[in-house]
Amino acid sequence: MAIIAPSILSANFNNLLEEVKSVDNAEFLHIDVMDGHFVPNISIGALVYKNLKKEVDMVFDVHLMISDPDKYAEDFIKAGADYLTFHFEAVEDVSKTIKHFKDLGVKVGISVKPNTDVKVLDPYLEYLDLILIMSVEPGFGGQKFMPNALDKVKYLKELRDKNDYLYLIEIDGGINLETAKLAVNAGVDILVAGTSIFKSSNRRKMIEELNLL
């Protein structure tokens, strides 16, 4: 049974609290942060979700698609991040960033873009709580799922099983009932879904269906 993380990137920000409450039968809430530099889009900062934390009982899964995650990590954690994920491609010293996040008391995730070889993460796997595999180019919602992401998932699951690592495997991009099933079969623990949930006529039912995969 997969953990579902609705992505608020696809929500209506004019009524964000109501939008989040409409999907609060999901365990996680996925929050994409984009700076217009690391990815060609700008989204939200820590203040946008700070007031949501006390309104819903969800795990806040914050994905930093920004160029200087170390500089802003504390702000996002104070605003309520439970998991804080940075991009491998965004930092010079991955170990230093992992340690910095852990010292701030958050669960640490790392993500790689579709064209980055997942094996670059091998030296860090034992220190991570979450690995986010992007199955689209980060920056915009509603893109088509890239099947080669499944090979990365299988690789990470194999290493986790072999070495008793503790990280969760998450996938984000183009997730619907069809692609979600492929992802879960490959070894995914957390499904990030934006468009397929927020554009659904029955959001809670869509979450339940995804949750059963």
N, C-alpha and C positions, 0 to 999 in steps of 0.2 A: 504494500500500500504506500503510495507516494505522498510526500508532503507537498501541498499546493501553496504557491506564493503568487497571488495576484499582483501584477505590476501596475502601480499607479500612473505609470507613464501613459496608459491608455484611459485613465479616468478623466472625468470632467472636473477641472480644477476650480470651477465656479462654485461647486458644491462638494468640496473634497471630503469633508467629514461624512456627509450622507453617502457618498460614493464608497468610502472605506467601510462604513457600517453595512453596506449592501453585500460585502464580500467577507464579513467577519466570521463566517463559518470555516474559513481557511485558517490554517495554523500560522502561516507566515504572511507578512506583507513585504513585497519587494519594492524598494525605493531607489530609483536610478538618479544619480547625480552626475550632471554633465556640465563641463566648463566652457565649451565652445573652442577649446584648444586641443585637448587630447582627442576629443571626438568633435565632429562638425555640427554640434547642436548644443543648446543651453537648456537646462531644465531647472531644478530647484536646489535650494540650499537647506541647511539644517533647520532654519526657523519655520519652514513650511510644514514639516512633520512634527515639530516639537510638541505642539498642542494636541496632536492626534494620540500621543502615547498614553495619556491618561483616559482616553475615551474608548479605546478598544483593547481587548485582551489578545494581542497578536505578537508574534516574534517579529521585530523590525530588522529586516534583512537589507542593509544599505550597500549599494554597489557604486563605488566611486570610480567614475570614468573621468578622472581629472589628472592633471599633470603633476601636482604636488600633494599627494595624499597625506604625507607626514605632517605637513603644515596645518591641515584642516581636520585631522582625525579627531582631536579632542572635542571640537565643536559638534561633530556628528554623534559622538558617543554621549555627550552631555544632553543632546536632544533626544536620545532614546535608542540609538542603534544597539542591537543585541549581537548581530554579526556585522562586521565591517570588512568589505572586500575591496581590494585595490588591484590594479592591473600590473602584471609582470612587466609590461612594456613601458610603464610610466615611471619606474624608479631605477636608480643606479645600483642600489644595494638592497636586494630583496630581503636578506637576513636582518638587516638593520630595521627595515620597515616592519617586518613581522614582530620583532622584539619590541619596537616602539608601540605598536598596537596592543600587544599582550600586556605590556607594562601599564597601559591605560585601562586594562580590565575588560576588554572586549574580546569576543570570539573572532578569530582572524580568518578571512577568506582571501584567495587569490584567483585572478581570472586571466585567461589568455584569449587574444583575438583569434578568429578563424584560421588565419595563415601562420600562426605561431605554433611551432612543434611543442606538443604537450610535454615532451621529455625534458624540456628546459626546467620543469618543476621538480624533477627527481630529487635534487639535493635538499628540498624544503618540505617534502611531503609529511615527514614525521612531526613537523611543527604546526601543521595547519588544521583548522577546524572545518574548513569548507573549501571546495574548489569549484569555481563557476566556469563552465564551458559555454562559450558563446557559439550559438548555432546560426547566428546572423552577424553581420558587421555591426559593432556597437554604435549607437547614436540615434537610431530611429525605430519606432515600433512598426508592426505590420509587415515585416519583411518575410521572405520565404525561407523555410528551414533548409539548412545545409547538412546533408546526410553524413558528410565526413566527420561531423562532430561526434557521431556515435562511436567511431574508432577510438577517439580520445577517451570517451567514457569507459569503454571496455578495457582500455589500457590502465586507467586509474583504478578501476574495480579489481583488476587482476593483481595490481601491486598492493592494494589495500588488503585483499584477502591473504596474499602471500606474506606480508610483513606486519599484519595486525595494526595497520594504521587506523586512525579514528576519524578522519575527515569525511564529511558528507559530500556527495557529488551532486551538483546542481547544473541545470541546463536552462538556457534563456535564448529565445528567438524562434518565432514561427511555431510555437507549441499549440496544438489543437488535439482533439481526441485521437487522431490518426498518428501524428508524430509523437505524441506523449506516450503512446503504447510502445513505439519503437525505442524511445528513450528509456523507459522503465525496464524493458526487456534487456537493454544493454547494461543496465546497472545504476541508473539515475535514482537518487533519493528525493530530490526536490525539483519540482517542475515550476518554472516561472512562466506564467501565462498572462498576457495583457489583453490583446484584442479579442481572443476567443472567449474570455470571461466578460470583459466590460461591454462587448458588443452583443452578448448573448441576451435573449429575451428572458431567460431565467438564470441569473448569475449563480445563485446558490446551488441550483441543480447541476449546472455545469461544473462547479467546484466538486460536488459530490461524485459526479461521473469520473472526473479526472482522478479524484482521490482513490477510487476503487481499482485503478489500473495496476 
